[in-house]
């Protein structure tokens, strides 16, 4: 398969990248800093594309021709709000629709933390 990956410079994304290459997939990795992409064998079916999920003009045209898009977007800043998850996913989905790519996998290690005033019961969803 031809896979387009986001978030490959983080721990989860690096593992996904390694597994995809080990499985013989052809991978295009989008990274803000291509030098940080963990590549042990540059000839292993990997293309690195400089880009930012929050700036779709840097990678939008690359979506066409891929069988699936995999996102491991994340933020290491746990103290400030970020739109990398929501806006990044929105940008990816819009580019996929425009290119006719129909498979998306989003994987995140971010956790939901309930506000102190939340009265969620164990096993229930927020808002229920």
MMTF fields as JSON, N, C-alpha, C and O atoms, coordinates in Angstrom:
{
  "mmtfVersion": "1.0.0",
  "mmtfProducer": "UNKNOWN",
  "numBonds": 511,
  "numAtoms": 512,
  "numGroups": 128,
  "numChains": 1,
  "numModels": 1,
  "chainsPerModel": [1],
  "groupsPerChain": [128],
  "chainIdList": ["A"],
  "bondAtomList": [4, 2, 8, 6, 12, 10, 16, 14, 20, 18, 24, 22, 28, 26, 32, 30, 36, 34, 40, 38, 44, 42, 48, 46, 52, 50, 56, 54, 60, 58, 64, 62, 68, 66, 72, 70, 76, 74, 80, 78, 84, 82, 88, 86, 92, 90, 96, 94, 100, 98, 104, 102, 108, 106, 112, 110, 116, 114, 120, 118, 124, 122, 128, 126, 132, 130, 136, 134, 140, 138, 144, 142, 148, 146, 152, 150, 156, 154, 160, 158, 164, 162, 168, 166, 172, 170, 176, 174, 180, 178, 184, 182, 188, 186, 192, 190, 196, 194, 200, 198, 204, 202, 208, 206, 212, 210, 216, 214, 220, 218, 224, 222, 228, 226, 232, 230, 236, 234, 240, 238, 244, 242, 248, 246, 252, 250, 256, 254, 260, 258, 264, 262, 268, 266, 272, 270, 276, 274, 280, 278, 284, 282, 288, 286, 292, 290, 296, 294, 300, 298, 304, 302, 308, 306, 312, 310, 316, 314, 320, 318, 324, 322, 328, 326, 332, 330, 336, 334, 340, 338, 344, 342, 348, 346, 352, 350, 356, 354, 360, 358, 364, 362, 368, 366, 372, 370, 376, 374, 380, 378, 384, 382, 388, 386, 392, 390, 396, 394, 400, 398, 404, 402, 408, 406, 412, 410, 416, 414, 420, 418, 424, 422, 428, 426, 432, 430, 436, 434, 440, 438, 444, 442, 448, 446, 452, 450, 456, 454, 460, 458, 464, 462, 468, 466, 472, 470, 476, 474, 480, 478, 484, 482, 488, 486, 492, 490, 496, 494, 500, 498, 504, 502, 508, 506],
  "bondOrderList": [1, 1, 1, 1, 1, 1, 1, 1, 1, 1, 1, 1, 1, 1, 1, 1, 1, 1, 1, 1, 1, 1, 1, 1, 1, 1, 1, 1, 1, 1, 1, 1, 1, 1, 1, 1, 1, 1, 1, 1, 1, 1, 1, 1, 1, 1, 1, 1, 1, 1, 1, 1, 1, 1, 1, 1, 1, 1, 1, 1, 1, 1, 1, 1, 1, 1, 1, 1, 1, 1, 1, 1, 1, 1, 1, 1, 1, 1, 1, 1, 1, 1, 1, 1, 1, 1, 1, 1, 1, 1, 1, 1, 1, 1, 1, 1, 1, 1, 1, 1, 1, 1, 1, 1, 1, 1, 1, 1, 1, 1, 1, 1, 1, 1, 1, 1, 1, 1, 1, 1, 1, 1, 1, 1, 1, 1, 1],
  "groupList": [{"groupName": "UNK", "atomNameList": ["N", "CA", "C", "O"], "elementList": ["N", "C", "C", "O"], "formalChargeList": [0, 0, 0, 0], "bondAtomList": [1, 0, 2, 1, 3, 2], "bondOrderList": [1, 1, 2], "singleLetterCode": "X", "chemCompType": "L-PEPTIDE LINKING"}],
  "groupTypeList": [0, 0, 0, 0, 0, 0, 0, 0, 0, 0, 0, 0, 0, 0, 0, 0, 0, 0, 0, 0, 0, 0, 0, 0, 0, 0, 0, 0, 0, 0, 0, 0, 0, 0, 0, 0, 0, 0, 0, 0, 0, 0, 0, 0, 0, 0, 0, 0, 0, 0, 0, 0, 0, 0, 0, 0, 0, 0, 0, 0, 0, 0, 0, 0, 0, 0, 0, 0, 0, 0, 0, 0, 0, 0, 0, 0, 0, 0, 0, 0, 0, 0, 0, 0, 0, 0, 0, 0, 0, 0, 0, 0, 0, 0, 0, 0, 0, 0, 0, 0, 0, 0, 0, 0, 0, 0, 0, 0, 0, 0, 0, 0, 0, 0, 0, 0, 0, 0, 0, 0, 0, 0, 0, 0, 0, 0, 0, 0],
  "groupIdList": [1, 2, 3, 4, 5, 6, 7, 8, 9, 10, 11, 12, 13, 14, 15, 16, 17, 18, 19, 20, 21, 22, 23, 24, 25, 26, 27, 28, 29, 30, 31, 32, 33, 34, 35, 36, 37, 38, 39, 40, 41, 42, 43, 44, 45, 46, 47, 48, 49, 50, 51, 52, 53, 54, 55, 56, 57, 58, 59, 60, 61, 62, 63, 64, 65, 66, 67, 68, 69, 70, 71, 72, 73, 74, 75, 76, 77, 78, 79, 80, 81, 82, 83, 84, 85, 86, 87, 88, 89, 90, 91, 92, 93, 94, 95, 96, 97, 98, 99, 100, 101, 102, 103, 104, 105, 106, 107, 108, 109, 110, 111, 112, 113, 114, 115, 116, 117, 118, 119, 120, 121, 122, 123, 124, 125, 126, 127, 128],
  "secStructList": [7, 3, 3, 3, 3, 3, 7, 6, 6, 1, 2, 2, 2, 2, 2, 2, 2, 2, 2, 2, 2, 2, 6, 6, 7, 3, 3, 3, 3, 3, 3, 1, 1, 4, 4, 4, 1, 7, 7, 1, 7, 6, 6, 1, 1, 3, 3, 3, 3, 3, 7, 5, 6, 6, 5, 4, 4, 4, 6, 4, 4, 4, 1, 6, 6, 7, 1, 3, 3, 3, 3, 7, 7, 7, 7, 1, 7, 7, 1, 1, 7, 7, 7, 6, 6, 2, 2, 2, 2, 2, 2, 2, 2, 2, 2, 2, 2, 2, 2, 6, 7, 7, 7, 3, 3, 3, 7, 7, 7, 7, 7, 7, 7, 7, 7, 6, 6, 7, 7, 7, 7, 6, 6, 7, 7, 6, 6, 7],
  "xCoordList": [0.835, 0.0, 0.874, 2.014, 0.321, 0.968, 0.328, -0.863, 1.122, 0.634, 1.214, 2.394, 0.374, 0.801, 0.704, -0.376, 1.818, 1.865, 2.16, 2.999, 1.446, 1.674, 2.096, 1.625, 2.979, 3.37, 4.471, 4.569, 5.303, 6.313, 7.52, 8.348, 7.645, 8.797, 8.52, 9.432, 7.286, 6.957, 7.142, 7.351, 7.067, 7.288, 6.316, 6.733, 5.023, 4.018, 4.155, 4.111, 4.322, 4.464, 5.707, 5.682, 6.789, 8.034, 7.845, 8.354, 7.113, 6.829, 5.948, 6.185, 4.937, 4.065, 4.849, 4.659, 5.72, 6.556, 7.42, 7.489, 8.067, 8.937, 8.138, 8.587, 6.958, 6.132, 5.637, 5.596, 5.263, 4.788, 5.893, 5.652, 7.099, 8.224, 8.609, 8.896, 8.618, 8.942, 7.944, 8.298, 6.703, 5.666, 5.73, 4.955, 6.647, 6.828, 5.977, 5.909, 5.329, 4.52, 5.416, 6.508, 4.941, 5.622, 5.027, 3.812, 5.88, 5.429, 5.914, 7.077, 4.993, 5.35, 5.121, 4.002, 6.171, 6.091, 6.118, 7.044, 5.104, 5.046, 5.602, 5.134, 6.605, 7.228, 7.641, 8.175, 7.38, 7.819, 9.326, 9.853, 10.029, 11.485, 11.938, 12.123, 12.117, 12.486, 13.738, 13.878, 14.647, 15.86, 15.556, 16.386, 14.381, 14.008, 13.289, 12.955, 13.043, 12.371, 13.343, 14.448, 12.925, 13.826, 13.938, 13.128, 14.94, 15.119, 16.431, 17.491, 16.349, 17.582, 18.044, 19.236, 17.11, 17.432, 16.678, 15.506, 17.335, 16.653, 16.069, 15.169, 16.546, 16.033, 14.906, 14.562, 14.326, 13.328, 11.91, 10.954, 11.752, 10.409, 9.833, 8.615, 10.704, 10.27, 10.58, 11.686, 9.57, 9.739, 9.384, 8.327, 10.239, 9.977, 9.599, 10.305, 8.473, 7.945, 7.906, 7.228, 8.624, 8.527, 7.111, 6.581, 6.505, 5.147, 4.644, 5.257, 3.523, 2.913, 1.42, 0.773, 0.875, -0.555, -1.433, -2.549, -0.941, -1.707, -1.53, -2.146, -0.7, -0.479, -0.657, 0.33, -1.893, -2.137, -1.57, -1.38, -1.301, -0.708, 0.68, 1.19, 1.298, 2.634, 2.61, 3.655, 1.431, 1.375, 0.109, 0.034, -0.872, -2.187, -2.081, -2.764, -1.236, -1.13, -0.549, -0.731, 0.139, 0.754, -0.254, 0.058, -1.445, -2.439, -2.884, -3.036, -3.09, -3.539, -2.552, -1.338, -3.087, -2.249, -1.925, -1.318, -2.313, -2.093, -3.339, -4.455, -3.139, -4.253, -4.879, -6.06, -4.087, -4.582, -3.709, -2.554, -4.304, -3.593, -3.627, -4.673, -2.475, -2.364, -1.829, -0.824, -2.503, -2.121, -1.786, -2.572, -0.615, -0.185, 0.165, 1.136, -0.632, -0.365, -0.443, -1.25, 0.401, 0.377, 1.129, 1.75, 1.055, 1.741, 2.411, 1.833, 3.617, 4.305, 4.015, 4.371, 3.372, 3.016, 1.674, 0.627, 1.698, 0.471, -0.125, -1.147, 0.514, 0.05, -0.778, -1.474, -0.703, -1.411, -2.322, -1.991, -3.457, -4.363, -3.69, -2.809, -4.121, -3.584, -4.71, -5.702, -4.545, -5.509, -4.91, -5.496, -3.732, -3.079, -3.949, -3.948, -4.686, -5.543, -6.755, -6.991, -7.519, -8.76, -8.514, -9.058, -7.709, -7.478, -6.629, -6.853, -5.66, -4.852, -5.714, -5.586, -6.6, -7.49, -8.439, -8.698, -8.956, -9.855, -9.136, -9.694, -7.908, -7.136, -6.888, -6.994, -6.559, -6.295, -7.551, -7.492, -8.678, -9.93, -10.338, -10.768, -10.21, -10.56, -9.688, -10.187, -8.393, -7.492, -7.811, -7.73, -8.167, -8.532, -9.782, -9.826, -10.784, -12.026, -11.736, -12.256, -10.905, -10.576, -9.79, -9.85, -9.055, -8.208, -8.823, -8.268, -9.958, -10.61, -9.984, -10.201, -9.211, -8.624, -9.626, -10.072, -9.98, -11.063, -10.687, -11.577, -9.415, -9.017, -8.197, -7.206, -8.63, -7.942, -7.837, -8.812, -6.646, -6.422, -5.817, -4.78, -6.454, -5.917, -5.571, -6.405, -4.351, -3.867, -3.25, -2.417, -3.653, -3.146, -2.862, -3.559, -1.85, -1.561, -2.053, -1.809, -2.733, -3.263, -4.409, -5.198, -4.489, -5.527, -6.548, -6.232, -7.772, -8.807, -8.734, -8.669, -8.744, -8.699, -9.973, -10.258, -10.731, -12.009, -11.805, -10.922, -12.633, -12.581, -12.99, -13.729, -12.53, -12.861, -14.358, -14.865, -15.056, -16.492, -17.304, -18.519, -16.666, -17.364, -17.856, -17.097, -19.102, -19.674, -19.932, -21.006, -18.924, -19.061, -18.973, -18.124, -19.856, -19.796, -18.823, -18.614, -18.247, -17.341, -18.067, -19.163, -17.455, -18.055, -19.003, -19.496, -19.274, -20.179, -19.374, -18.196, -20.014, -19.389, -19.65, -20.663, -18.747, -19.004, -20.311, -20.592, -21.089, -22.341, -23.525, -24.642, -23.308, -24.442, -24.805, -25.733],
  "yCoordList": [-1.188, 0.0, 1.244, 1.227, 2.306, 3.617, 4.391, 4.7, 4.703, 5.346, 6.749, 6.982, 7.668, 9.024, 9.156, 8.986, 9.459, 9.51, 10.905, 11.623, 11.273, 12.522, 12.182, 11.194, 12.987, 12.805, 11.782, 11.188, 11.571, 10.512, 10.861, 9.989, 12.102, 12.449, 12.234, 12.349, 11.926, 11.597, 10.106, 9.34, 9.705, 8.303, 7.341, 6.324, 7.645, 6.773, 6.752, 5.688, 7.924, 8.013, 7.32, 6.715, 7.4, 6.726, 5.214, 4.523, 4.705, 3.264, 2.851, 1.819, 3.658, 3.361, 3.393, 2.531, 4.369, 4.47, 3.219, 2.639, 2.813, 1.627, 0.381, -0.422, 0.222, -0.948, -0.925, -1.966, 0.239, 0.342, -0.01, -0.722, 0.482, 0.174, -1.302, -1.943, -1.841, -3.261, -4.166, -5.255, -3.71, -4.494, -4.344, -4.974, -3.515, -3.362, -2.297, -2.231, -1.464, -0.387, 0.739, 0.959, 1.444, 2.652, 3.815, 4.011, 4.573, 5.591, 6.975, 7.168, 7.928, 9.338, 9.907, 9.872, 10.427, 10.988, 12.5, 13.082, 13.137, 14.595, 15.024, 14.57, 15.903, 16.342, 17.803, 18.249, 18.537, 19.937, 20.027, 20.933, 19.093, 19.07, 17.712, 16.771, 17.598, 16.315, 15.676, 14.453, 16.476, 15.924, 15.091, 14.283, 15.274, 14.516, 13.211, 12.464, 12.921, 11.658, 10.514, 10.491, 9.56, 8.46, 7.429, 6.507, 7.591, 6.7, 5.954, 6.563, 4.641, 3.86, 3.421, 3.208, 3.287, 2.873, 3.763, 3.513, 4.802, 5.737, 5.084, 5.652, 3.932, 3.259, 2.29, 1.471, 2.368, 1.386, 1.711, 1.214, 2.52, 2.85, 4.084, 4.242, 4.961, 6.16, 7.417, 7.597, 8.292, 9.637, 10.591, 10.452, 11.553, 12.533, 13.854, 14.364, 14.393, 15.631, 16.693, 16.508, 17.807, 18.878, 19.443, 19.786, 19.541, 20.063, 20.104, 19.551, 20.765, 20.956, 20.684, 21.241, 19.841, 19.507, 20.75, 20.763, 21.79, 23.018, 23.951, 25.015, 23.563, 24.348, 23.408, 22.995, 23.067, 22.051, 22.384, 21.485, 23.637, 23.986, 23.369, 23.28, 22.94, 22.35, 20.875, 20.322, 20.211, 18.772, 18.317, 17.16, 19.179, 18.807, 18.011, 17.001, 18.457, 17.784, 16.378, 15.57, 16.075, 14.755, 13.686, 12.499, 14.061, 13.081, 12.163, 10.958, 12.725, 11.926, 10.798, 10.981, 9.641, 8.495, 7.607, 6.55, 8.008, 7.165, 6.321, 6.724, 5.165, 4.277, 4.633, 4.372, 5.229, 5.575, 6.67, 6.86, 7.382, 8.393, 7.962, 7.571, 8.038, 7.67, 8.872, 9.465, 9.227, 10.407, 10.042, 9.405, 10.456, 10.341, 11.73, 11.909, 12.708, 14.077, 14.199, 13.533, 15.052, 15.254, 16.5, 17.172, 16.785, 17.942, 17.521, 16.782, 17.987, 17.689, 18.75, 18.583, 19.836, 20.909, 20.578, 20.735, 20.131, 19.745, 20.895, 20.723, 22.059, 23.176, 24.194, 25.013, 24.146, 25.146, 24.456, 23.381, 25.064, 24.49, 24.43, 25.231, 23.474, 23.337, 22.958, 22.347, 23.322, 22.924, 21.869, 21.543, 21.332, 20.388, 19.153, 18.605, 18.711, 17.537, 17.878, 17.238, 18.882, 19.209, 19.816, 19.333, 20.861, 21.511, 20.635, 20.6, 19.93, 19.013, 17.935, 17.652, 17.324, 16.29, 16.869, 16.24, 18.056, 18.703, 18.931, 18.662, 19.424, 19.657, 18.356, 18.308, 17.308, 16.006, 15.478, 15.038, 15.512, 15.001, 15.79, 15.202, 17.104, 17.926, 17.572, 17.472, 17.383, 17.021, 15.617, 15.367, 14.717, 13.36, 13.385, 12.734, 14.127, 14.224, 14.778, 14.281, 15.806, 16.425, 15.48, 15.598, 14.545, 13.629, 12.255, 11.425, 12.002, 10.703, 9.59, 8.414, 9.936, 8.926, 8.659, 9.593, 7.395, 7.073, 6.374, 6.027, 6.152, 5.451, 6.371, 6.96, 6.484, 7.33, 6.602, 6.032, 6.628, 6.103, 7.224, 7.777, 7.564, 8.556, 7.842, 7.15, 8.013, 7.377, 8.454, 9.23, 8.507, 9.543, 8.974, 8.078, 9.498, 9.113, 10.18, 10.083, 11.183, 12.235, 11.678, 10.86, 12.118, 11.628, 12.72, 13.91, 12.29, 13.217, 13.335, 12.328, 14.545, 14.76, 15.473, 16.567, 14.869, 15.46, 16.684, 16.708, 17.681, 18.848, 18.425, 17.454, 19.126, 18.77, 18.806, 18.052, 19.658, 19.782, 18.708, 18.626, 17.908, 16.861, 15.789, 15.314, 15.412, 14.392, 13.116, 12.52, 12.722, 11.52, 10.287, 10.201, 9.347, 8.077, 7.168, 7.305, 6.265, 5.291, 4.535, 4.018, 4.469, 3.742, 4.566, 4.085, 5.794, 6.636, 7.595, 7.844, 8.116, 9.091, 10.492, 10.728, 11.433, 12.815, 13.298, 13.03, 13.995, 14.541, 13.597, 13.955, 12.393, 11.467, 11.334, 10.599],
  "zCoordList": [0.0, 0.0, 0.0, 0.464, -0.524, -0.461, 0.678, 0.638, 1.696, 2.904, 3.062, 2.796, 3.494, 3.824, 5.336, 5.901, 6.0, 7.459, 7.967, 7.423, 9.027, 9.75, 11.171, 11.734, 11.759, 13.147, 13.359, 14.433, 12.345, 12.419, 13.286, 13.549, 13.734, 14.569, 16.049, 16.868, 16.406, 17.792, 18.035, 17.094, 19.27, 19.623, 18.966, 18.412, 19.019, 18.421, 16.907, 16.291, 16.309, 14.858, 14.344, 13.272, 15.092, 14.694, 14.687, 13.804, 15.673, 15.708, 14.53, 13.902, 14.235, 13.102, 11.798, 10.941, 11.642, 10.447, 10.289, 9.206, 11.357, 11.302, 10.922, 10.105, 11.512, 11.213, 9.773, 9.117, 9.279, 7.897, 6.913, 5.939, 7.159, 6.275, 6.383, 5.372, 7.598, 7.79, 7.066, 6.614, 6.962, 6.287, 4.769, 4.048, 4.287, 2.85, 2.193, 0.966, 2.987, 2.413, 1.913, 2.435, 0.899, 0.431, 1.217, 1.227, 1.865, 2.804, 2.392, 2.038, 2.447, 2.367, 3.758, 4.27, 4.367, 5.711, 5.63, 5.065, 6.193, 6.245, 7.599, 8.643, 7.574, 8.827, 8.726, 7.711, 9.804, 9.841, 9.741, 9.096, 10.377, 10.354, 9.809, 10.581, 8.493, 7.896, 8.488, 8.452, 9.03, 9.628, 10.869, 11.285, 11.463, 12.664, 12.357, 13.278, 11.087, 10.734, 10.999, 10.458, 11.839, 12.204, 11.082, 10.993, 10.236, 9.09, 9.262, 9.402, 9.252, 9.342, 7.96, 7.741, 7.033, 5.671, 4.692, 4.412, 4.165, 3.272, 2.022, 1.404, 1.643, 0.452, 0.738, -0.115, 1.923, 2.35, 1.902, 2.497, 0.883, 0.415, 1.074, 1.149, 1.554, 2.272, 1.483, 0.972, 1.393, 0.864, 1.984, 2.599, 2.261, 3.311, 2.657, 1.786, 3.095, 2.542, 3.635, 4.645, 3.451, 4.437, 4.439, 3.382, 5.596, 5.674, 7.098, 8.012, 7.267, 8.577, 8.431, 7.544, 9.283, 9.209, 9.309, 8.79, 9.968, 10.104, 8.912, 8.861, 7.96, 6.734, 5.539, 4.93, 5.2, 4.17, 2.796, 1.976, 2.535, 1.243, 1.087, -0.03, 2.191, 2.123, 1.737, 1.395, 1.782, 1.505, 0.778, 0.365, 0.61, 0.055, -1.247, -1.411, -2.165, -3.469, -3.362, -4.272, -2.28, -2.113, -1.718, -1.811, -1.284, -0.823, -1.961, -1.765, -3.133, -4.282, -4.553, -4.466, -4.878, -5.209, -4.022, -4.195, -2.828, -1.654, -1.389, -1.718, -0.798, -0.465, 0.874, 1.103, 1.759, 3.09, 3.693, 3.313, 4.646, 5.415, 6.876, 7.395, 7.53, 8.939, 9.696, 9.306, 10.777, 11.543, 12.979, 13.679, 13.394, 14.795, 15.303, 16.04, 14.904, 15.322, 16.833, 17.482, 17.382, 18.812, 19.207, 18.383, 20.475, 21.041, 22.338, 23.134, 22.542, 23.792, 24.851, 26.017, 24.444, 25.367, 26.014, 25.386, 27.237, 27.942, 28.761, 29.424, 28.711, 29.527, 28.759, 29.359, 27.429, 26.641, 25.624, 25.126, 25.318, 24.32, 22.948, 22.633, 22.154, 20.799, 19.843, 20.242, 18.597, 17.573, 16.646, 15.614, 17.015, 16.115, 15.878, 14.775, 16.884, 16.7, 15.837, 14.813, 16.25, 15.542, 14.168, 13.175, 14.096, 12.806, 11.9, 10.69, 12.462, 11.656, 11.026, 9.835, 11.824, 11.288, 10.251, 9.225, 10.508, 9.541, 8.205, 7.141, 8.267, 7.042, 6.289, 5.063, 7.027, 6.399, 5.723, 4.575, 6.412, 5.847, 4.612, 3.62, 4.656, 3.486, 2.289, 1.168, 2.515, 1.416, 0.894, -0.309, 1.785, 1.366, 0.491, -0.553, 0.911, 0.12, -1.27, -2.268, -1.324, -2.61, -3.51, -4.734, -2.917, -3.688, -3.879, -4.599, -3.246, -3.389, -2.575, -2.87, -1.554, -0.669, 0.451, 1.117, 0.662, 1.577, 2.864, 3.64, 3.126, 4.348, 5.24, 4.808, 6.498, 7.467, 8.797, 9.287, 9.369, 10.712, 11.533, 11.165, 12.641, 13.57, 14.859, 15.443, 15.294, 16.505, 17.371, 16.902, 18.638, 19.516, 20.892, 21.37, 21.506, 22.881, 23.851, 25.054, 23.345, 24.209, 25.045, 24.572, 26.256, 27.159, 27.438, 27.424, 27.689, 28.1, 29.607, 30.311, 30.099, 31.536, 31.941, 31.453, 32.819, 33.191, 34.09, 34.947, 33.873, 34.757, 36.169, 36.331, 37.164, 38.549, 38.802, 39.633, 38.109, 38.35, 37.615, 37.798, 36.811, 36.072, 37.033, 37.878, 36.91, 37.784, 36.984, 37.055, 36.231, 35.41, 36.3, 37.187, 36.049, 36.76, 36.033, 34.827, 36.749, 36.153, 35.057, 35.272, 33.876, 32.762, 31.928, 30.907, 32.328, 31.529, 30.679, 30.938, 29.681, 28.797, 29.314, 29.973, 29.026, 29.413, 28.798, 27.63, 29.573, 29.057, 29.206, 28.832, 29.746, 29.925, 31.37, 31.708]
}
